[in-house]
């Protein structure tokens, strides 16, 4: 676990664990990347395990009960039992509960391997011989297809010639017609009538007889006709084909069906594999095999784009949404399942070491006297299963408004575990105009959840929320729901992510690339800040403008949209006036400041704050680095943690900014940073 570092200089205070737990959890901890056990199955917005573990340890004692009412894939509850606490994880999403349970579920390695071997003997041969068989080009014996590459056909609107898109030169979203030399865009609206015709452009195969492994082979006319002809057959009647919620956000168009994600061949193979798994006698083994199937489902679908023969990356579902690429690869279903199985097995070896003696499931609250973890698919707007004043700590990650439509995504996996999704009760702001999931509905349901959280928490106990969204209306809904439920705000800290997601890197105007971690406490009567009690709209707008001016000044006269958003939202939460701020942050920035370049804002008509009122960020970083290095050599993580602790929330600098100053002031020996020479050591000591 990464060690957190106490800040030095202004604002430092020492607090014992016994006297003030809350003050300790405001110190920054650097996020670590997920270990393999949390990477076995795709799920969105998992919190860094070490951050969750640190908050649980600082906020509770061994044996305490930790609740997560939005438990998702289970990081909070699993890290809680790992730390010697007892945990309750509720989530309305049955797939989330399934992933959390299967992650920690102890697995008998011998039984799991035996079940896999049985599947391979019974199912793999059937799938390969009936669906993925061809004649080896070398020895002319039967071989097995491993990949089939498909490319959509399109018609040039000018000369009416049809082409396989993979064969055409591409520029952005347009293709160059090789006949009339005009650029044209594929007519995607036609997809609403069903998937367009696709041609096989390549096949890969493995021959167990002669050892031939052929890659990038263009199929002959007979094989091409056989492969393409198979797709003209109807989908198997038993293949799940529910309608999907129309939602442009996740690329679900009107009339789209689940079956469009899979070729007919893959659909038949999936049914054979699923049927065999469901016949497995051992319940734990059956669950883990189903877990393996769903974790590899994307690789068995049409969602895998074929880019450069996978020379620039593997077969991954990388696009946030159900994009069916014009050039995609169909992977042999059994091969995809087998590849996932060995990854899952490695992950289960890790979880067996961690959770074998800790995972003791409960089936009600009273069971926690002897059990350690209670996982349940349950609606947290009603926590009547949990007694009043019985929970020691809540750590949770509420749904991010419209950022992740969890149920609409999870419709991809739910049919294979026999789960139904309670769409009407999901707490979300959906871009689908068919669902009626508005910001008002989101706020109403959140208020019900946090009202229940307030009831079940012990008096004076803390609740920690992590949240990420740039929409001020979503923040208002969340914070209002918490404060109206009776909680008192304590503090918050900006949490820098271990890895910035590709979505955040590409988002328009720089979305927030980390989470705000906010600490609340259950108090007998919520005491709002004086500003919240007496403020009007003009006073709050002045507060926001002054905060923006300060952020721009501290960064040398220029700040990014993300830096401004982070600081402003922190300021509004700190003064408990999020609910009173009616104007959008973007609108206020455009009216009062000047956008010089993409994501870069300057003072504009507002002008800089009075000279000397605030300290430049680089000067603050330099002062902190000198102070902590005066204590002795430190590794990079310790330096960064100290800087983030002292310059938290709206003051948080980027890692690159800290490293630039660190390289100027110090030298690195091994993994430790220290002053450049003896003279500098004395200067640092004098400064400290």
C-alpha positions in Angstrom: 0.0 0.0 0.0 1.2 3.5 -0.9 2.2 5.5 2.2 0.5 8.8 2.6 2.6 11.8 3.6 1.6 14.4 6.2 1.8 17.9 4.7 4.4 20.3 5.9 4.1 24.0 6.6 0.9 26.1 6.7 -2.2 24.2 7.8 -0.4 21.1 9.2 -1.9 19.4 12.2 -1.4 16.1 13.9 -4.4 14.0 14.8 -4.5 10.6 16.4 -6.7 7.9 14.9 -8.7 7.7 18.2 -9.4 11.4 18.5 -10.2 12.4 15.0 -10.5 9.8 12.2 -12.2 12.3 9.8 -9.2 14.7 9.7 -6.9 11.9 8.7 -8.9 10.9 5.6 -8.4 14.3 4.0 -4.7 13.4 3.4 -4.0 12.5 -0.2 -3.1 9.0 -1.3 -1.8 8.3 -4.8 -4.0 5.9 -6.8 -2.5 2.6 -7.9 -3.5 0.6 -10.9 -5.8 -2.3 -10.4 -4.4 -5.7 -9.6 -5.4 -8.6 -11.8 -8.3 -9.7 -9.6 -10.1 -6.4 -10.4 -9.5 -6.8 -14.1 -11.1 -10.1 -14.7 -14.4 -8.6 -15.9 -15.1 -5.2 -17.6 -16.9 -2.7 -15.5 -17.0 1.1 -15.4 -15.5 3.6 -13.0 -13.9 1.2 -10.5 -12.3 3.1 -7.7 -8.6 2.5 -7.1 -8.4 -0.3 -4.6 -5.7 1.2 -2.5 -7.7 4.5 -2.0 -10.7 2.6 -0.9 -8.7 0.4 1.5 -7.0 3.5 3.0 -10.3 5.3 3.7 -11.8 2.1 5.2 -8.8 1.6 7.5 -8.6 5.3 8.6 -12.4 5.6 9.2 -13.1 2.3 11.0 -11.7 -0.3 13.4 -11.4 -4.0 12.9 -14.8 -5.7 13.1 -16.7 -2.6 12.2 -19.5 -2.8 9.5 -18.9 -0.9 6.2 -21.9 -0.3 3.9 -21.8 0.5 0.1 -25.3 1.1 -1.2 -24.0 1.4 -4.7 -21.5 -1.5 -4.5 -20.9 -1.9 -8.3 -18.2 -4.5 -9.0 -17.4 -4.8 -5.3 -14.2 -3.0 -4.7 -15.4 -1.3 -1.4 -16.8 -4.5 0.2 -13.9 -6.7 -0.9 -11.3 -4.2 0.4 -13.3 -3.9 3.6 -13.2 -7.6 4.4 -9.6 -7.6 3.4 -9.0 -5.0 6.1 -10.7 -7.1 8.7 -14.0 -5.3 8.6 -17.5 -6.7 7.8 -19.1 -5.4 4.7 -22.6 -5.0 3.1 -22.8 -4.4 -0.6 -26.2 -3.6 -2.2 -26.7 -2.8 -5.9 -29.8 -2.8 -8.0 -27.8 -4.2 -11.0 -27.7 -8.0 -10.8 -24.6 -8.1 -13.1 -22.7 -5.9 -10.6 -23.6 -8.3 -7.7 -22.6 -11.2 -9.9 -19.2 -9.7 -10.7 -18.5 -8.8 -7.1 -19.4 -12.3 -5.9 -17.4 -14.1 -8.6 -14.4 -11.9 -8.0 -14.1 -13.0 -4.3 -15.7 -16.5 -4.6 -13.2 -19.1 -3.5 -12.4 -21.5 -6.4 -11.2 -25.0 -6.1 -8.5 -25.0 -8.8 -8.7 -28.8 -9.5 -12.5 -28.7 -9.9 -12.3 -25.7 -12.1 -9.7 -27.2 -14.4 -11.6 -30.5 -14.5 -14.8 -28.7 -15.6 -12.9 -26.7 -18.2 -11.3 -29.9 -19.5 -14.8 -31.5 -19.8 -16.1 -28.5 -21.7 -13.2 -28.7 -24.1 -13.7 -32.3 -24.8 -17.5 -32.0 -25.2 -18.1 -28.5 -26.6 -14.9 -27.3 -28.3 -14.8 -30.1 -30.8 -18.5 -29.6 -31.6 -18.1 -25.8 -32.1 -14.9 -26.1 -34.2 -16.0 -29.0 -36.4 -19.5 -27.7 -37.1 -18.9 -23.9 -37.3 -15.2 -23.1 -37.8 -13.8 -25.9 -40.0 -11.9 -25.6 -43.3 -9.3 -27.5 -45.3 -5.7 -26.7 -44.6 -4.0 -25.1 -47.6 -0.8 -27.0 -46.8 -1.8 -30.6 -45.9 -5.4 -30.6 -47.1 -6.6 -32.0 -43.8 -9.3 -30.4 -41.6 -8.1 -27.2 -39.8 -9.8 -24.8 -37.5 -10.6 -21.1 -38.2 -9.4 -18.8 -35.5 -10.4 -15.4 -37.0 -12.7 -14.2 -39.7 -12.3 -10.6 -40.8 -15.4 -8.9 -42.1 -15.8 -5.6 -44.0 -19.0 -3.8 -44.8 -19.9 -3.0 -48.3 -21.0 0.5 -49.4 -22.1 2.2 -52.6 -20.6 5.4 -54.0 -23.5 7.9 -54.3 -21.9 9.4 -57.5 -21.1 6.4 -59.7 -23.1 3.7 -57.9 -20.2 1.3 -57.7 -20.1 -0.9 -54.6 -16.9 -1.5 -52.6 -15.6 -3.4 -49.6 -14.8 -0.5 -47.3 -11.6 -2.2 -46.1 -10.1 -1.9 -49.6 -10.7 1.9 -49.8 -8.5 4.7 -48.8 -10.0 6.5 -45.7 -9.8 10.1 -44.5 -11.7 10.7 -41.3 -15.2 9.3 -41.8 -14.9 9.4 -45.7 -13.8 6.9 -48.2 -12.2 7.4 -51.7 -14.1 5.8 -54.6 -11.5 4.0 -56.7 -13.7 4.4 -59.8 -14.7 8.1 -59.9 -12.1 9.3 -57.3 -14.8 11.1 -55.2 -14.8 11.1 -51.5 -18.0 9.7 -49.9 -19.3 8.9 -46.5 -21.0 5.6 -45.7 -24.7 6.0 -45.4 -25.2 4.9 -41.8 -28.9 5.7 -41.7 -29.5 2.6 -43.7 -28.4 0.6 -40.7 -31.7 1.2 -39.0 -33.2 -1.4 -41.4 -30.7 -4.0 -40.3 -27.0 -4.8 -40.7 -25.7 -4.1 -44.1 -24.1 -6.7 -46.2 -20.6 -7.7 -45.2 -17.8 -9.5 -47.1 -15.1 -11.8 -45.7 -11.7 -10.3 -46.5 -9.4 -12.5 -44.5 -9.3 -15.7 -42.5 -6.8 -17.1 -40.0 -6.6 -20.8 -39.3 -4.6 -23.3 -37.2 -4.0 -26.9 -38.4 -3.2 -29.4 -35.7 -2.2 -32.0 -38.3 0.8 -30.2 -39.9 1.2 -27.3 -37.5 0.4 -24.7 -40.1 -0.8 -21.4 -38.7 -1.9 -19.2 -41.6 -2.5 -15.5 -40.9 -4.0 -12.9 -43.2 -5.1 -15.4 -45.9 -7.6 -14.2 -48.5 -10.3 -16.8 -48.8 -10.9 -18.5 -52.2 -14.3 -18.1 -53.8 -15.7 -21.4 -52.4 -14.7 -20.7 -48.8 -15.8 -17.1 -49.1 -19.3 -18.2 -50.3 -19.5 -20.8 -47.5 -18.6 -18.3 -44.8 -20.8 -15.5 -46.1 -23.7 -17.9 -46.9 -23.8 -19.1 -43.3 -24.7 -15.5 -42.2 -27.8 -15.6 -44.4 -29.3 -18.2 -42.2 -31.7 -17.1 -39.4 -30.5 -16.6 -35.9 -31.1 -19.5 -33.6 -34.6 -19.3 -32.0 -33.2 -19.6 -28.5 -30.6 -16.8 -29.0 -31.5 -13.9 -26.7 -32.7 -10.9 -28.8 -34.2 -8.3 -26.5 -34.9 -4.8 -27.9 -32.4 -2.1 -26.8 -33.1 1.4 -25.5 -32.6 3.9 -28.2 -29.7 6.1 -27.0 -27.3 8.1 -29.2 -24.9 8.4 -26.3 -24.0 4.7 -26.5 -24.7 4.4 -30.2 -28.0 2.4 -30.0 -30.1 3.5 -33.0 -33.8 3.1 -33.4 -34.9 -0.5 -33.9 -31.6 -2.0 -33.0 -31.6 -5.5 -31.6 -29.2 -7.5 -29.4 -28.6 -10.1 -32.1 -26.9 -7.5 -34.3 -23.9 -7.6 -32.0 -23.1 -11.2 -33.1 -22.7 -13.2 -36.3 -25.0 -16.1 -36.8 -22.1 -18.5 -36.4 -21.0 -16.9 -33.1 -24.6 -17.0 -31.9 -24.8 -20.8 -32.5 -21.5 -21.3 -30.8 -22.5 -19.2 -27.8 -25.7 -21.2 -27.3 -23.7 -24.5 -27.4 -21.2 -23.2 -24.8 -23.8 -21.6 -22.5 -25.9 -24.8 -22.4 -22.9 -26.9 -21.5 -21.8 -24.5 -18.7 -25.3 -24.5 -17.2 -25.2 -28.3 -16.9 -22.2 -28.0 -14.6 -23.1 -29.6 -11.2 -20.9 -27.6 -8.8 -22.6 -24.2 -8.2 -19.3 -22.3 -7.6 -17.6 -23.7 -10.6 -20.7 -23.0 -12.8 -20.8 -19.4 -11.6 -17.1 -18.9 -12.4 -17.5 -20.4 -15.9 -20.5 -18.1 -16.6 -18.3 -15.3 -15.3 -15.6 -16.4 -17.8 -18.2 -16.4 -20.6 -19.5 -12.9 -19.9 -16.1 -11.5 -19.4 -15.1 -12.6 -22.9 -18.4 -11.8 -24.6 -17.1 -8.6 -26.3 -14.3 -10.7 -28.0 -17.0 -13.0 -29.3 -19.0 -10.2 -30.8 -18.9 -7.7 -33.7 -17.6 -4.9 -31.4 -14.0 -5.7 -32.1 -12.5 -3.4 -34.7 -9.8 -4.8 -37.0 -7.1 -2.3 -37.1 -3.9 -3.2 -38.9 -4.0 -6.9 -38.2 -3.8 -6.2 -34.5 -0.3 -4.9 -34.9 -1.2 -1.8 -32.8 -3.1 -3.7 -30.1 -5.1 -6.7 -29.2 -8.8 -7.6 -29.6 -10.3 -5.1 -27.2 -13.6 -3.3 -26.8 -12.3 0.2 -26.6 -15.1 2.4 -27.8 -17.5 3.8 -25.1 -20.7 2.5 -26.7 -22.0 -0.2 -29.0 -20.2 0.8 -32.1 -20.3 -1.8 -34.9 -17.2 -1.0 -36.9 -17.2 -1.3 -40.7 -14.1 -3.5 -40.5 -14.3 -6.0 -37.7 -13.1 -9.4 -36.7 -15.1 -12.5 -35.7 -13.0 -14.5 -33.2 -13.6 -18.3 -32.8 -16.0 -18.4 -29.8 -14.2 -21.3 -28.1 -10.8 -19.7 -28.6 -12.1 -16.5 -27.0 -13.6 -18.4 -24.1 -10.4 -20.4 -23.6 -8.2 -17.3 -23.6 -10.4 -15.7 -21.0 -10.4 -18.9 -18.9 -6.7 -18.8 -18.4 -6.8 -15.1 -17.4 -9.7 -15.8 -15.0 -7.8 -18.7 -13.5 -4.8 -16.5 -12.8 -7.1 -13.9 -11.2 -8.8 -16.6 -9.1 -5.3 -17.8 -7.9 -4.8 -14.3 -6.6 -8.3 -14.0 -5.0 -7.9 -17.4 -3.4 -4.7 -16.2 -1.7 -6.5 -13.0 -0.5 -10.0 -14.1 0.2 -10.0 -17.8 0.9 -10.3 -17.4 4.6 -12.1 -14.0 4.6 -15.1 -14.7 2.2 -17.9 -15.9 4.5 -21.2 -14.9 2.9 -24.2 -13.7 5.0 -27.8 -13.9 3.9 -29.2 -11.3 6.3 -27.9 -8.7 8.7 -27.9 -11.0 11.7 -25.6 -13.4 9.9 -22.8 -10.8 10.1 -22.2 -12.0 13.7 -20.3 -14.9 12.2 -20.0 -14.0 8.5 -18.0 -11.3 6.8 -19.8 -10.1 3.7 -23.4 -9.6 2.6 -23.9 -9.1 -1.1 -27.4 -8.6 -2.4 -29.1 -7.3 -5.6 -31.3 -4.8 -3.9 -32.8 -1.3 -4.3 -31.0 1.0 -1.8 -33.9 3.5 -1.7 -35.2 1.0 0.9 -32.7 -0.3 3.4 -35.2 -1.7 5.8 -33.2 -4.9 5.8 -30.6 -3.0 7.8 -31.3 -1.9 11.4 -31.2 1.8 12.4 -27.9 3.1 13.8 -26.1 -0.1 13.0 -23.5 0.9 10.4 -20.0 2.2 11.3 -19.0 3.7 7.9 -20.3 4.2 4.4 -18.0 4.5 1.4 -19.8 4.7 -1.9 -19.6 5.8 -5.5 -23.0 7.0 -6.5 -24.1 6.8 -10.2 -22.6 9.7 -12.2 -25.7 11.2 -13.6 -25.6 10.7 -17.4 -21.9 9.7 -17.5 -22.4 6.0 -17.4 -25.8 4.4 -18.3 -25.0 1.2 -16.4 -28.1 -0.8 -17.1 -28.1 0.0 -20.8 -24.5 -1.2 -21.0 -25.1 -4.3 -18.9 -27.9 -5.4 -21.2 -25.0 -6.8 -23.2 -24.2 -9.4 -20.5 -27.4 -9.8 -18.5 -29.1 -12.5 -20.7 -26.3 -14.9 -20.2 -26.7 -15.0 -16.4 -30.5 -15.1 -16.6 -30.8 -11.6 -15.1 -33.5 -9.0 -15.7 -32.7 -5.3 -15.3 -35.1 -3.0 -13.3 -34.7 -0.1 -15.7 -37.5 1.9 -14.1 -35.7 2.0 -10.7 -32.2 2.8 -12.0 -30.7 6.0 -10.6 -29.4 7.6 -13.7 -29.9 10.6 -16.1 -30.4 8.8 -19.4 -29.9 10.3 -22.9 -32.6 7.9 -24.1 -35.8 9.9 -24.4 -37.7 6.7 -24.1 -36.8 6.1 -20.5 -37.9 9.2 -18.7 -34.8 9.4 -16.6 -34.5 13.1 -15.9 -32.4 15.0 -13.5 -35.5 15.4 -11.2 -36.0 11.7 -11.1 -32.2 11.2 -10.4 -32.4 13.7 -7.5 -35.5 12.2 -6.0 -34.1 8.7 -5.9 -30.8 9.8 -4.5 -32.6 11.6 -1.7 -34.4 8.4 -0.8 -31.1 6.5 -0.8 -29.2 9.0 1.4 -32.2 9.3 3.7 -31.8 5.6 4.3 -28.0 5.9 4.7 -28.5 8.5 7.4 -30.9 6.2 9.2 -28.7 3.2 9.3 -25.4 5.0 10.2 -24.5 5.3 13.8 -24.7 8.8 15.3 -21.5 10.8 14.4 -20.3 8.2 11.9 -18.7 9.3 8.6 -19.9 8.8 5.0 -17.5 9.2 2.1 -18.6 9.8 -1.5 -16.5 9.7 -4.6 -17.9 11.5 -7.6 -17.1 12.7 -11.1 -19.1 14.9 -13.3 -18.8 18.3 -15.0 -22.5 19.1 -15.1 -23.3 21.5 -12.2 -27.0 20.3 -12.2 -25.8 16.8 -11.4 -23.6 18.0 -8.6 -26.6 20.0 -7.2 -28.8 16.9 -7.3 -26.2 14.9 -5.4 -25.1 17.4 -2.8 -28.7 18.5 -2.1 -29.8 14.9 -1.7 -27.0 14.4 0.9 -27.5 17.6 2.9 -31.3 17.4 2.9 -31.0 13.9 4.4 -29.3 15.4 7.4 -25.6 15.0 6.8 -23.0 17.7 7.6 -20.2 18.4 5.2 -16.7 17.9 6.6 -14.1 18.2 3.9 -13.1 17.0 0.4 -10.0 16.1 -1.5 -9.4 15.8 -5.2 -8.2 12.3 -6.1 -5.8 12.1 -9.1 -6.4 8.9 -11.1 -3.8 6.2 -11.5 -4.4 6.4 -15.3 -6.3 9.0 -17.2 -8.9 7.3 -19.3 -9.0 7.7 -23.1 -12.5 9.0 -22.8 -11.3 11.8 -20.5 -8.4 12.6 -22.8 -10.7 13.0 -25.8 -13.6 14.7 -24.1 -14.6 18.1 -25.4 -13.2 21.0 -23.3 -11.3 18.7 -21.0 -13.6 16.7 -18.7 -12.6 16.3 -15.1 -9.9 13.5 -15.1 -10.2 12.5 -11.4 -12.8 12.2 -8.6 -13.7 14.5 -5.8 -13.8 12.5 -2.6 -16.2 14.2 -0.2 -16.6 13.4 3.5 -19.8 13.9 5.5 -20.9 13.1 9.0 -24.2 12.0 10.5 -25.1 14.8 13.0 -28.2 15.3 15.0 -29.0 18.5 13.1 -27.4 19.7 9.9 -25.7 23.0 10.4 -25.2 24.8 7.1 -22.5 27.3 6.6 -23.3 31.0 7.3 -22.8 31.8 3.7 -25.4 29.2 2.7 -27.9 30.7 5.1 -27.5 34.3 4.0 -26.4 34.2 0.4 -28.2 35.4 -2.7 -27.4 34.7 -6.3 -25.2 37.7 -6.8 -23.0 36.8 -3.8 -22.6 33.3 -4.9 -21.7 34.4 -8.4 -19.1 36.7 -7.0 -17.7 33.8 -4.9 -17.3 31.7 -8.1 -15.7 34.5 -10.1 -13.2 35.2 -7.3 -12.4 31.5 -7.2 -11.8 31.4 -10.9 -9.6 34.5 -10.8 -7.5 32.9 -8.0 -7.0 29.6 -10.0 -6.0 31.5 -13.1 -3.6 33.7 -11.1 -2.0 30.8 -9.3 -1.2 29.1 -12.6 0.6 32.1 -14.0 -2.4 33.7 -15.8 -3.8 30.7 -17.6 -5.9 27.7 -16.4 -7.6 24.8 -18.1 -11.4 24.2 -18.1 -10.8 21.1 -15.9 -8.7 23.1 -13.4 -11.4 25.8 -13.1 -14.3 23.3 -12.8 -12.5 21.3 -10.1 -11.8 24.4 -8.1 -15.2 26.0 -8.5 -17.1 22.8 -7.6 -14.9 22.3 -4.6 -15.6 26.0 -3.6 -19.4 25.6 -3.9 -19.4 22.3 -1.9 -17.1 23.8 0.8 -19.6 26.7 1.3 -22.6 24.4 0.9 -24.1 26.5 -1.8 -24.1 24.1 -4.7 -27.9 24.0 -4.6 -28.0 27.8 -4.8 -25.8 28.2 -7.9 -28.3 28.3 -10.8 -26.0 29.3 -13.6 -23.8 26.9 -15.5 -20.1 27.2 -15.0 -19.4 27.2 -18.8 -21.8 30.2 -19.2 -20.3 32.1 -16.3 -16.7 31.5 -17.7 -17.7 32.7 -21.2 -19.3 35.9 -19.8 -16.5 36.9 -17.5 -13.3 35.4 -18.8 -11.5 34.8 -22.1 -10.8 31.5 -23.8 -7.4 32.1 -25.5 -6.9 28.5 -26.8 -8.7 25.2 -26.5 -9.3 24.5 -22.8 -7.1 27.6 -21.8 -8.7 30.5 -20.0 -7.3 33.9 -19.0 -8.6 36.8 -17.0 -10.4 38.7 -19.8 -12.4 41.7 -18.5 -12.1 40.6 -14.9 -8.3 41.3 -14.6 -5.9 39.6 -12.1 -6.4 39.6 -8.4 -4.4 42.1 -6.3 -0.7 41.3 -6.5 0.4 39.3 -3.5 -3.1 38.2 -2.4 -2.4 34.6 -3.5 0.8 32.6 -4.0 1.8 31.3 -7.4 1.3 27.5 -7.7 4.9 26.9 -8.7 6.1 28.8 -5.7 3.9 26.7 -3.4 5.1 23.4 -5.0 8.7 24.6 -4.6 8.2 25.4 -0.9 6.6 22.0 -0.2 9.3 20.1 -2.1 12.1 21.9 -0.2 10.4 21.3 3.1 9.8 17.5 2.7 13.2 16.8 1.1 14.8 18.5 4.1 13.7 15.4 6.1 15.7 13.0 3.9 15.4 11.2 0.6 11.8 10.3 -0.6 10.4 8.4 -3.5 8.3 10.2 -6.2 5.0 8.9 -4.8 5.7 10.3 -1.4 6.6 13.7 -2.8 3.5 13.8 -5.0 1.3 12.8 -2.1 2.6 15.6 0.1 2.1 18.2 -2.6 -1.5 17.0 -3.3 -2.3 17.0 0.4 -1.2 20.5 1.0 -2.5 21.8 -2.4 -5.7 19.8 -2.4 -9.0 20.3 -4.2 -9.0 23.3 -6.5 -5.2 23.8 -5.9 -4.2 20.3 -7.2 -1.4 20.5 -9.7 -0.7 18.0 -12.4 2.0 15.3 -11.9 4.0 16.8 -14.8 4.1 20.2 -13.1 5.4 18.7 -9.8 8.0 16.6 -11.6 9.3 19.6 -13.5 10.0 21.5 -10.3 11.3 18.4 -8.6 13.8 17.8 -11.4 15.0 21.4 -11.0 15.5 21.2 -7.2 16.7 17.7 -6.7 18.4 14.6 -8.2 17.2 11.0 -8.3 19.3 8.2 -7.1 17.6 4.8 -7.6 14.0 5.5 -6.8 14.7 8.2 -4.2 14.8 12.0 -4.7 17.2 14.2 -2.7 18.8 17.7 -2.9 21.5 18.1 -5.6 24.4 18.8 -3.2 25.3 19.4 0.5 24.9 23.1 0.2 21.3 22.7 -1.1 20.5 20.3 1.8 21.4 23.1 4.3 19.3 25.6 2.3 16.3 23.2 2.4 16.8 22.6 6.1 16.9 26.4 6.7 13.8 26.8 4.6 11.9 24.1 6.5 
